[in-house]
Amino acid sequence: MSYNIAIVGATGNVGMEMMNILAEREFPVGKVHAIASRRSVGREVSFGDKILKCQDLETFDFSTVDFVLMSAGGETSKLWSPRIGKMGPIVIDNSSAFRYDAEVPLIVPEVNAHVLEEYMARNDRKNIIANPNCSTAQLVVALKPLHDAAKIKRVVVATYQSVSGAGKAGMDELWTQTKGIFVTDAPTAEKFTKQIAFNVIPHIDVFMDSGDTKEEWKMVAETKKILDPKIKLTATCVRVPVFVGHSEAVNIEFEREISADEARNILREAPGLLVIDKREDGGYVTPVECVGDYATFVSRIREDATIDNGLNLWCVSDNLRKGAALNTVQIAETLVNRGLMQQKAA
């Protein structure tokens, strides 16, 4: 059985990564359609060994596909995802537009795939499934097996988020500023609020009345929805001059005692994780090593002597993959593998 797929936002960083991952993982694809805004119609993108021409979002017939992988931004998704869902296909949305909608599941397959079975059994479903924020996705993959083992009470996380999380414009700005500084050009901040080259910026998304940024609020709300509403979490989200790969320093307080060795063994057996934790020079993973990989890497696992039942760890993942495109494809794979998709007529 094969499935027809439309990728909306096919010319963006995440859209192109979705096509790469569909090909790499040999998803059972019938036809793939690259969909973009009118200004990108006719632009060529690659899918495996094929070249696809982008089609117009406004005129494409979405009733001809089984899945729509949406990565075109929140405003586009708010307008189009409900319309497309009513036509029949399952929309897997990478934006924040529907993450906090009680009628839309927010899914990380390693953590809460069971929610899909309940959702797909409903006759009144919107046919929309939300993908979490990039920084949340890798965090909950690491937290889930530890939560099952010792019940997490509280999490304190500091993120070190790469510029690709802000799209191509963010990557271009880091590249331009870095080159410019070496020839004494004054760096100009456009995408980011301050110079990003050779700097870090403790500000991602807009500020809220609480003093948190929207990115920090997202991590709290999404962790509660995906993993457990009783978990208390506080975050500080920082943009760093790295092109690809998000890192997180995580402090966890548990209800029950858990040692670093026990946690290490649990994480080694957990789906989607790779533990690289040697107490020696280079015995840990950094963003450079995670690029292009499917896994979420965990290092620096150790006990926190300042609280009862506390652990610290370091978590790294490719934000364009597990943080976005890979998780989207994994949701589609889960629907197929669990027999939850009704095959459309070819």
C-alpha positions as CSV (number, residue, x, y, z in Angstrom):
1,M,0.0,0.0,0.0
2,S,1.2,3.5,-0.9
3,Y,0.2,6.9,0.2
4,N,0.0,10.2,-1.7
5,I,1.6,13.1,0.2
6,A,1.6,16.9,-0.3
7,I,4.3,18.9,1.4
8,V,3.2,22.5,2.0
9,G,6.2,24.8,2.4
10,A,8.3,22.6,0.2
11,T,10.9,25.3,-0.5
12,G,11.7,26.0,3.2
13,N,14.4,24.4,5.4
14,V,11.9,22.0,7.1
15,G,9.9,21.3,3.9
16,M,13.1,20.2,2.1
17,E,14.2,18.1,5.1
18,M,10.8,16.4,5.1
19,M,11.3,15.3,1.5
20,N,14.8,14.0,2.3
21,I,13.5,12.0,5.3
22,L,10.6,10.5,3.4
23,A,13.1,9.2,0.8
24,E,15.7,8.1,3.4
25,R,13.2,6.1,5.5
26,E,11.5,4.6,2.4
27,F,8.1,5.8,3.4
28,P,5.5,4.0,1.2
29,V,4.9,6.9,-1.1
30,G,2.6,6.8,-4.1
31,K,2.9,10.4,-5.4
32,V,4.6,13.3,-3.7
33,H,3.5,16.9,-4.4
34,A,5.6,19.9,-3.6
35,I,3.3,22.8,-2.6
36,A,4.3,26.4,-2.1
37,S,3.0,30.0,-2.3
38,R,2.2,31.5,-5.7
39,R,5.6,33.2,-6.0
40,S,7.4,29.8,-5.8
41,V,5.2,28.0,-8.3
42,G,7.4,26.2,-10.9
43,R,10.5,26.2,-8.6
44,E,12.2,22.8,-8.6
45,V,12.9,20.8,-5.5
46,S,14.3,17.3,-5.1
47,F,12.7,14.2,-3.7
48,G,15.1,11.2,-3.8
49,D,16.3,11.0,-7.3
50,K,13.3,12.9,-8.7
51,I,12.8,16.6,-9.4
52,L,9.5,18.0,-8.5
53,K,8.0,21.3,-9.6
54,C,6.2,23.3,-6.9
55,Q,2.5,23.6,-7.3
56,D,0.2,26.4,-6.1
57,L,-1.3,26.1,-2.6
58,E,-4.4,28.1,-3.8
59,T,-5.3,25.7,-6.6
60,F,-4.0,22.3,-5.6
61,D,-6.7,19.6,-5.0
62,F,-5.9,18.2,-1.6
63,S,-8.6,15.6,-1.8
64,T,-6.2,13.6,-4.0
65,V,-3.7,12.9,-1.2
66,D,-3.7,11.0,2.1
67,F,-1.2,13.1,4.1
68,V,-0.4,16.8,4.0
69,L,2.8,17.7,5.8
70,M,2.4,21.4,6.6
71,S,5.4,23.6,7.2
72,A,4.4,27.0,6.0
73,G,4.1,29.0,9.2
74,G,1.3,29.6,11.7
75,E,-0.8,32.0,9.7
76,T,-0.9,29.8,6.6
77,S,-1.7,26.8,8.7
78,K,-4.6,28.6,10.6
79,L,-6.2,29.4,7.2
80,W,-5.5,26.2,5.3
81,S,-5.2,23.2,7.7
82,P,-8.9,23.2,8.7
83,R,-10.0,23.5,5.0
84,I,-7.7,20.7,4.0
85,G,-8.7,18.5,6.9
86,K,-12.3,18.7,5.8
87,M,-11.3,17.4,2.3
88,G,-10.1,14.1,3.9
89,P,-6.4,14.0,4.3
90,I,-4.6,14.0,7.6
91,V,-2.7,17.3,8.1
92,I,0.4,17.0,10.2
93,D,1.3,20.6,11.1
94,N,4.7,21.8,12.1
95,S,3.6,25.3,13.2
96,S,2.3,26.4,16.6
97,A,-1.2,27.1,15.2
98,F,-3.0,24.1,16.7
99,R,-0.6,22.8,19.4
100,Y,-2.7,24.2,22.2
101,D,-6.1,23.2,20.7
102,A,-7.8,20.7,23.0
103,E,-9.3,19.0,19.9
104,V,-5.9,18.5,18.2
105,P,-3.4,15.9,19.5
106,L,0.2,17.1,20.0
107,I,2.4,14.1,19.3
108,V,5.9,12.8,19.8
109,P,5.6,9.1,18.8
110,E,8.2,7.9,21.3
111,V,6.1,9.5,24.1
112,N,2.4,9.5,23.4
113,A,1.6,7.6,20.2
114,H,-1.3,6.0,21.9
115,V,-3.2,9.3,21.7
116,L,-3.4,8.7,17.9
117,E,-5.5,5.6,18.3
118,E,-8.1,7.5,20.3
119,Y,-8.1,10.4,17.9
120,M,-8.4,8.4,14.7
121,A,-11.4,6.5,16.2
122,R,-13.3,9.8,16.5
123,N,-15.9,10.7,13.9
124,D,-15.7,14.4,14.7
125,R,-11.9,14.8,14.4
126,K,-10.5,17.8,12.6
127,N,-7.9,15.6,10.7
128,I,-5.2,17.8,12.1
129,I,-2.2,16.5,14.2
130,A,0.2,19.0,15.7
131,N,4.0,18.7,15.8
132,P,5.6,20.2,18.9
133,N,8.2,23.0,19.2
134,C,11.7,21.8,18.3
135,S,13.1,22.4,21.8
136,T,10.2,20.5,23.4
137,A,10.4,17.5,21.0
138,Q,13.9,16.4,22.0
139,L,13.3,17.2,25.7
140,V,10.2,15.0,26.1
141,V,11.9,12.1,24.3
142,A,14.6,12.2,27.1
143,L,12.2,12.8,29.9
144,K,9.6,10.1,29.1
145,P,11.5,7.0,30.2
146,L,12.8,8.7,33.3
147,H,9.3,9.9,34.2
148,D,8.0,6.3,33.8
149,A,10.7,5.1,36.1
150,A,10.7,7.6,39.0
151,K,8.0,10.2,38.3
152,I,9.2,13.7,37.5
153,K,8.1,16.6,39.8
154,R,10.0,19.5,38.4
155,V,12.3,20.4,35.4
156,V,14.6,23.4,35.0
157,V,15.9,23.7,31.4
158,A,18.2,26.1,29.7
159,T,18.3,25.8,25.9
160,Y,21.0,26.6,23.4
161,Q,19.1,26.9,20.2
162,S,20.7,27.1,16.7
163,V,19.9,29.8,14.2
164,S,18.2,27.4,11.8
165,G,15.3,27.4,14.2
166,A,14.6,30.9,12.9
167,G,14.6,29.7,9.3
168,K,16.9,30.4,6.3
169,A,17.0,34.1,7.3
170,G,18.5,33.2,10.6
171,M,21.2,31.1,9.0
172,D,22.0,33.8,6.5
173,E,22.3,36.4,9.2
174,L,24.8,34.3,11.2
175,W,26.8,33.6,8.0
176,T,26.8,37.3,6.9
177,Q,27.7,38.7,10.3
178,T,30.5,36.1,10.8
179,K,32.1,36.9,7.4
180,G,31.7,40.6,7.9
181,I,33.4,40.8,11.3
182,F,36.5,39.3,9.8
183,V,36.7,42.2,7.3
184,T,35.7,44.8,9.9
185,D,32.1,45.3,8.6
186,A,29.8,46.3,11.4
187,P,27.2,43.5,12.0
188,T,23.6,44.5,11.3
189,A,20.9,42.8,13.3
190,E,17.8,42.1,11.2
191,K,16.3,38.7,11.9
192,F,17.6,38.7,15.5
193,T,17.3,41.5,18.1
194,K,21.1,41.7,18.6
195,Q,24.2,40.6,16.9
196,I,24.2,36.8,16.8
197,A,27.8,36.1,15.5
198,F,30.1,35.5,18.4
199,N,27.2,36.2,20.8
200,V,24.3,34.6,22.6
201,I,20.8,36.1,22.8
202,P,18.5,35.2,25.7
203,H,15.4,36.0,23.7
204,I,13.4,33.7,21.4
205,D,9.9,34.8,20.2
206,V,8.0,37.6,21.9
207,F,7.9,38.6,25.5
208,M,4.8,37.8,27.6
209,D,3.4,39.7,30.6
210,S,5.1,37.1,33.0
211,G,8.5,38.0,31.7
212,D,8.9,34.7,30.0
213,T,9.3,34.6,26.2
214,K,6.7,32.8,24.1
215,E,9.3,30.1,23.4
216,E,9.7,29.4,27.1
217,W,6.0,29.3,27.6
218,K,5.7,26.8,24.7
219,M,8.0,24.4,26.4
220,V,5.9,24.5,29.6
221,A,2.6,24.1,27.9
222,E,3.7,21.5,25.4
223,T,5.5,19.3,28.0
224,K,2.4,19.3,30.1
225,K,0.2,18.3,27.1
226,I,2.5,15.6,25.7
227,L,3.9,14.1,28.9
228,D,2.1,15.0,32.1
229,P,0.1,18.1,33.2
230,K,1.4,17.7,36.7
231,I,5.1,18.3,35.8
232,K,6.4,21.7,36.8
233,L,8.8,23.2,34.3
234,T,10.7,26.4,33.9
235,A,12.8,27.3,30.9
236,T,15.3,29.9,29.7
237,C,15.6,29.8,25.9
238,V,18.8,31.2,24.3
239,R,19.7,31.6,20.7
240,V,23.4,30.7,20.0
241,P,25.7,31.1,17.0
242,V,25.3,27.5,15.8
243,F,23.8,26.7,12.4
244,V,22.0,23.4,13.1
245,G,21.4,21.5,16.4
246,H,19.7,22.5,19.6
247,S,21.2,21.7,23.0
248,E,19.6,21.7,26.4
249,A,21.0,21.6,30.0
250,V,18.3,19.9,32.0
251,N,17.9,19.6,35.8
252,I,15.2,17.1,36.9
253,E,13.7,16.5,40.3
254,F,11.9,13.2,40.9
255,E,9.4,11.9,43.4
256,R,11.4,8.7,43.8
257,E,15.1,8.0,44.2
258,I,17.0,7.4,40.9
259,S,20.8,7.2,40.5
260,A,22.8,8.4,37.6
261,D,23.7,4.8,36.7
262,E,20.1,3.7,36.8
263,A,19.1,6.7,34.6
264,R,21.8,6.0,32.2
265,N,20.7,2.3,31.8
266,I,17.1,3.4,31.3
267,L,17.9,6.0,28.7
268,R,20.1,3.5,26.8
269,E,17.1,1.2,26.3
270,A,14.6,4.0,25.4
271,P,13.4,4.5,21.8
272,G,14.8,7.5,19.9
273,L,17.7,8.1,22.3
274,L,21.5,7.5,22.1
275,V,23.5,7.8,25.3
276,I,27.1,9.0,24.9
277,D,28.3,9.7,28.3
278,K,32.0,9.1,29.0
279,R,33.6,11.1,31.8
280,E,36.6,12.1,29.7
281,D,37.6,14.8,27.2
282,G,35.1,14.6,24.3
283,G,33.0,12.0,25.9
284,Y,29.7,13.8,25.1
285,V,27.8,15.0,22.1
286,T,27.7,18.5,20.7
287,P,25.5,20.0,18.0
288,V,28.2,19.5,15.3
289,E,28.0,15.7,15.8
290,C,24.2,15.5,15.8
291,V,23.5,17.1,12.5
292,G,21.8,14.8,10.0
293,D,21.1,12.1,12.7
294,Y,17.7,10.9,13.7
295,A,18.5,10.3,17.4
296,T,18.3,12.6,20.4
297,F,21.6,12.3,22.2
298,V,22.0,12.4,26.0
299,S,25.3,13.1,27.8
300,R,26.6,14.4,31.1
301,I,24.2,12.3,33.3
302,R,25.0,13.0,36.9
303,E,23.3,13.3,40.3
304,D,22.4,16.8,41.7
305,A,23.6,17.0,45.3
306,T,21.6,20.1,46.0
307,I,18.2,18.4,46.0
308,D,16.7,15.1,46.9
309,N,16.2,12.8,43.9
310,G,17.8,15.1,41.4
311,L,19.7,14.6,38.2
312,N,21.4,16.7,35.6
313,L,21.8,15.9,31.9
314,W,22.8,17.3,28.5
315,C,20.5,16.7,25.6
316,V,21.3,17.5,21.9
317,S,19.4,16.9,18.7
318,D,19.1,18.1,15.1
319,N,16.3,20.6,15.3
320,L,15.5,20.3,11.6
321,R,15.1,16.6,12.0
322,K,13.7,15.4,15.3
323,G,12.7,18.9,16.1
324,A,10.6,19.3,13.0
325,A,10.7,17.1,9.8
326,L,11.6,13.8,11.3
327,N,8.9,13.9,14.0
328,T,6.4,14.8,11.3
329,V,7.3,11.8,9.2
330,Q,7.3,9.6,12.3
331,I,3.7,10.6,13.0
332,A,2.7,9.6,9.5
333,E,4.7,6.3,9.9
334,T,2.9,5.6,13.2
335,L,-0.5,6.1,11.6
336,V,0.4,3.7,8.8
337,N,2.1,1.1,11.0
338,R,-0.8,0.9,13.5
339,G,-3.3,0.5,10.7
340,L,-5.0,3.8,11.5
341,M,-5.2,5.2,7.9
342,Q,-8.0,4.4,5.6
343,Q,-6.4,3.9,2.2
344,K,-7.7,6.3,-0.4
345,A,-8.4,5.2,-3.9
346,A,-5.3,5.3,-6.0
